[in-house]
Structures are given as structure tokens and as C-alpha cells.
Amino acid sequence: MKRAFFKHCWLSLRVGLTALATLAVFNFPRTWWQEIICATAVIWSSVFLVAILVDLIRFRRIAWSFTRSLLIILQLACMARTAQMVWPYLSSTPKVYDKLSYAELVRFLFVDISDREGTTHGDALMALIDIEAPSIVVLTRFAAAPILTPFLERYPYRLISTVENERTVELFSKFPVKQTSRREYGYSALPAILGELRVQEDATLLVGAFDALPPYEQRDFIRSRLTARRMASSLKFATKPRIVLGAFRTPVTSQIVEMYSAQLHLRSLFFNQGISALPQILKSSVSFEHNLNIFTARNILISRVIESHADDDGFSAVLFDGRIPLEKRSE
């Protein structure tokens, strides 16, 4: 009798935990702990897979009931939802636009220096800029003083977030930035910018960037969600090519990240990496601080993506080349 009671309690606990996971991944998170559940979906989905395999192995020795059947159905649903979010990073065929003409190649550099000693990495960062000579540099920093001051002459156009916060988002560009660009995203938002750049006479690009916070508490989660959603709303109906550079600080299974591909139909730079991307996705599920992601319009041609992690040079960075489609001329 006692053994049966413990088995019943264990089954009830599994159902309760599975129900919480189901509510988190199938409903937009409203609390930080729901966000943590979404962020770690790859890990606990693996646990669900093991639990289902164990139940199948013990198929003839356990009592099957409606509760146990419901448990397995919910766990399979959670695993399918997680696989749906992760799969594009493993395998995704880019769409080809044969009839489009493109501007000259533009080199982008996205750098995240999120610690208080960010200025100590200035030499390594400036050396990287000297070697690669990017046309557009986006920097998210956690430092009181500017880091790229020696490069101001090289990049005559600059856009900087105006939110009063130790974190700052900066854009350095060789291309003109329109005066209508945004430098903040309203009440409770984190530092974010949205610039319209004239890459060529007949090629315009919208560049959005923001610096989110890890979802370790409710206030940080709400501010990150607000900023990401407001940025997405700004770009949803834009007709010009778009690029979003986000220090999301939450893994790819977070719906804060997924909204850019699911709702805006943008493509991540890290799509289609093959099975080799799975270890990095697993690692990001437990280490939130340096999770960067970049989403681009599908008609932007991307090449030569190079990623540097925080433990390499003291900062996280993504370098990539892109070609922007030319605007259609009216006859």
C-alpha cells in the first residue's frame, strides 16, 4: 500500500511539472520562471524523452491509466514544440530571390561587452576593427565611458541609445543615418536603437539593436520582453530590408527570441548550422549572459559569418557580410 502511494505521488508530481512546462511553451510567458522554463526547454525535453522511453520499456509492468496517457501526450507535445523552435538552427533552406539586384557588400560587426570592466577589452576590439574594417559596428556595452572613441573619424555617423542606464547601445556607421531614427523605446524599456541607413543611393537598410537582461527576476524579464516586442512592432510592417541585432541573454527556445522568426518572418544568421549547433544550443540553455542573435530579412544575402565567444577575446562578437537588395525603381 505504501509503495503504491509513493508511485501515485510520483506520477502526480510528473503530471504537475509537465503541465507547468506545457503552459510555458504554448503560451507567451508572463513571469520570469515561465521564461526560464522556455529557455531551458532543450534540457527538460531531453528528460521527457528519457522518461517516455523508460515507460515504454516497462510497458507491461506498470499500470496504464488516463493520467499516465495524458502525461505522455503532454510530454510529446512539449518535445514537438521545442523541436519546432530548435530545428531551423539545425536545418533550414534559405529562399532564393533570383530577380533581385543587390548593392555592394557591407560588412557588419556586432559586439557585446556586458561586464563592468568592458573598457579593458578596448585594445582587442580595436585590433579586430582594424583587421576586418567593418562598415557598420553595433556595440552593446556596460561601461561608463565610450570605447571606440579613436574610430570616430572612421565612422562619421553615430547613433546612441538615450535610456539612462549603465548599459548602452551604440551604432557606428560609414553610411548616413536618417534623423528619424529612434534612440529609445519608451517607459520601462531597456537601451535600444533603430536606425535607417542609406547604404547606397538606391539601397536603404533598417538596423535595430537592443540590450536585454537575463530573466533572473520579474522586473528584468518584463523590461526585456517589452523592449523586444516594441522593437518587433516597429519592424513588423516595414517594407525596407531589416536587420535586428539583439543581446537577447536568453536561449533560442525563448519566445522573446522566436518571435522574430515566427511573427516577423526573419531569418537568424545561425539557422542551418547542422547537428553541430546542438551542443552550443544546450550550452546556451544554462548560460544566459552572452546569448547573441541576429535576424535579417530573408532577401538579404548573408555570407562569411564568424562568431567569437566571451571566453575567447573577453567579449562576444559576430562578424558577417551582407548584400542589401536595391530598391525597385518606378518606370
N, C-alpha and C positions, 0 to 999 in steps of 0.2 A: 504493500500500500504506500509506504514512504517513498519507494523508488518511483512508483507511478506518479506520485505528487510532484517530485522533482522534475520528472520528464515533462509533465504538464506545465510547470513553471518555466522551464527552459524553452518550450515551444511558444508559450505566451510572450516571453521576452523577445524571441526572434521575430514574432509577428509584429510586436510593438516597434522594434528597431527598423524593421523593413517598411512599416507604414510611414515612419518619420522620413526615411530615405526616399520613399515614393512621393510624398508630399513636397519634398525639397526639389527633386529633379523634374517633376512635372508641373510645378507652379513657381512663378518668379519669386525668388527668396525675398522675404521681408525682414528677416532677422539675421544677425551675424552668424548664428550657429547653423541656420539653413544654408548660408553661403559656404560655411566650412564643409558641410555635407556634400554640396555640389562640387566644391573644389577638390575634394578627396574621393570623388566618385570612382576613379580608376582603381583605387586601393580596395574600397569595400565591395566593389563589383567583383573583384577577384575572389574575395572572401565568400560572396554569394555563390560564385561558380563552384568553389570547393564544397560548400555546404550542400548544394544540389547534387553534386557527384557522390557525396557520402550518402545522401538519402537514397539515391538510385542504387548504390552498391548494397545498401541494407534494405532494399525494396521489400523482401519477403519477411523481414524480421521486425518491421515497425508497423504500427497501426496507421493506416491511411484514413484521413478524415477530411471533411470540408475545409477545416482550418489549415491543415498541412498543404492541401492542394492550393488553397488561396495564397499561402505563403510562397510556394514555388512560382505561382503565376506572377505575383508582385515582384519577386526577385528577378525573374526572367525579363519582366518589363523594364526594371531599373537597369539591368545589364544591356538591354537593347537600346535604351535611351542614351546610356553612356557611350556605347559603341557608335551611335549616330553622331555624337559630338566629337569623338576622337578620330573616327575613320578618315575624314578629309585630310588630316595631318599625315596619315599613312598612305592614302591613295586618293588622288583627285586629279582628273584630267582637265587641264586648262582649256577654256574656249578660245578658238582661233578666229580673229577678225581679219579676213583676207583683204577686204575692201578699204580698210583704214590706212591713212597715211600718218606717219609719225614724225615728231620733232627730233632734234638731235639728242643723243644720250645725256641723261642727267644723273649725276652721282649723289646719293643721299648717305648721310651718316646720322644715326640715332644713338645718342649716348645717355646712359643713366648713371649718375653719381649720387647715390642716395644716402651716403653716410655724412656725418658732420665734418669729417676730415677730407671732404671732397677736393679741396684745393691742393692736397698733397699729390693728387693724380694729374695735375695740370701738365707736367712735363711729358708724361706718356701720351696724354691726349693730344697735345700739340704736335708731338712727333708723328702720331697717326695721321693727323690732318695734313702735315707736310708731305707725307709719303703718298696718301691716297688722293689728296686735293679734291674733296667733295664740293659740289656746287651748293648744296643745302645741308646745313648742320642743325639738328634739333637736339637740345640738351635739357635734361631734367636733372636739377642739382639740388642738394641740401647743404647750401653753404651761403654765408652772408655776403661774400664778395664775388664779383664776376670772375670767371676762369679764363675765358677766351679773349680777354682784352687785347693781347698782341695781334689778334687776327681781325680787328675791327676794320682796318683798311682793306683787307682782302674781301671782307663781306660787308659791303656798304649798306645793306638793308637788314634791319633787325626788328624782331617782334618779341616782346617780353610780357609775360603774364603780370597782371596788376594786383592779384589777390595778395593781401598782407599775410604772408606765410613764410616760414623758413624755407619751404620748398618753392622752387621757381622753374618755370618752363620758358626756354628761350629758343628762338629760331634765327639762325644766321644764314643769309641768302645772298647770292650774286645776282639774283633776279629781283626786279621791282616787286614790292609788296603793296597792295592796294590799301588806301586809307580806311576802307570799310571793314578791315579785318577786326576780329574780336580778340580781346585781351582777357576776358573773364566770362564766367558763365552763371552769374547771379548768386543769390543768397545760398549759403552753406556749400557752395561748390568749391572744389579744390582747384589749384592752378591749372589753367588750360588756355590754349590759344587756337585760333582758326584764321589762317592767312590765305589770301587769294594771290597767287604768284603768276606773273606773266613770264613764262618760261621762254617763249618765242613770240614773235609778232602775232602768230595765229595759233598759239597754244597756251591755254590757261590751266592752272592746277590749283585745287583746294587742298591745303595741308592743315590737318588738325592734330593736336598733340595735347596730352594731359598726363598728370602725375597722380595716380590713385594711391590708396593706403591699404595695407593688408587688413583683412576683415577680422581683426582680433577683438574688436569691441563694436557695439552697435553704432555709436556715433561715426566712427571711421567708415564702417560699411555703408551707412546711409549717404555720407558725403561722396564716397566713391561711386555708388550707384547713381546718385543724382548727376554727377559730372559726366559719367559715361553715357547716360540716357540723354542728357541735354546735348552732348556732342553728336550723338546719333540722330537726334531730331533735327539738328542744324544741317545735317548732310543728307537726310533721307530723300528729299525731293530735289536735290541739286542736280543740275544737268551737266555740269563740268566734271572732268575726271577728279577723283578724290583719293586721298591717302590719309589714313589715321595711324598715328604713331602713339602707342599707349604704353606707359609703365603701369600695367594693369595690377601687378602684385597679387595676382590670383591665377590659378591654372586655367587651361583651355576648357575644362569642363564647367567652369563658372558661366552662368548665363549673362553676366556682365561682359564677358569676352565673346560668347557665342552670338549675342545679338547683332554683332557687326556682319557676320556672315549670314545668319538666318533672316534678319529683318532688312538689312541694307544690301544684302547680296554681294558683299565684298569678299575678296579672296585674301587669305592670310599668306604672307611670304613663306610660312613654314608648312603650307599644305604640300602633300605629295612627296614626303620625305622617305617613305618606305617604312618597313618594320623597325629600322634603326632609330626612328624617332621615339619609339615606345619607352626606352629607358629614360630619356630626357623628360618625357611627359610624366612618368612615375616619380622622377626626382622633383619635378616642379610641384607635385601634389603635396609635398611635405616641406618645401622651401619656397615661401611666397615672395620674399623680398625683391628678387631680381627677375621676376617674370615679365618680360617684354613681349609685345606682339605688334605686328604691323599689318594693317589691312589696306588693300588697294582696290580700285575699280578693276573689273575684270578685263577691260580693254587697254589697260596699261601693261606694256611689255616689261617684265622683270627679268634680270639676269644677274649673275655673279653675287649671290647672297653670301656674306661672310658674317658669322656670329662670334662674338668674344664674350666670355663669361666673367663675372666679377672676380673669380679666383685666378684669372689669367693676368690681367693688367691692372687690377684694382677697381675696375669699373666694367659695367655691362655695355656692350655696343653691338649695333647691327649696321653693316655697310652693304649697300646694294645699288645696282644701276637700274634705271627705269627710262622708258621712252614714252612720252605723253602723246596721245592722239591729237592730230591737228583739228582745229575747228572746221566744220563744214561751211564752205563759202556759198552764199546765196547767189544764184545765177542772175 
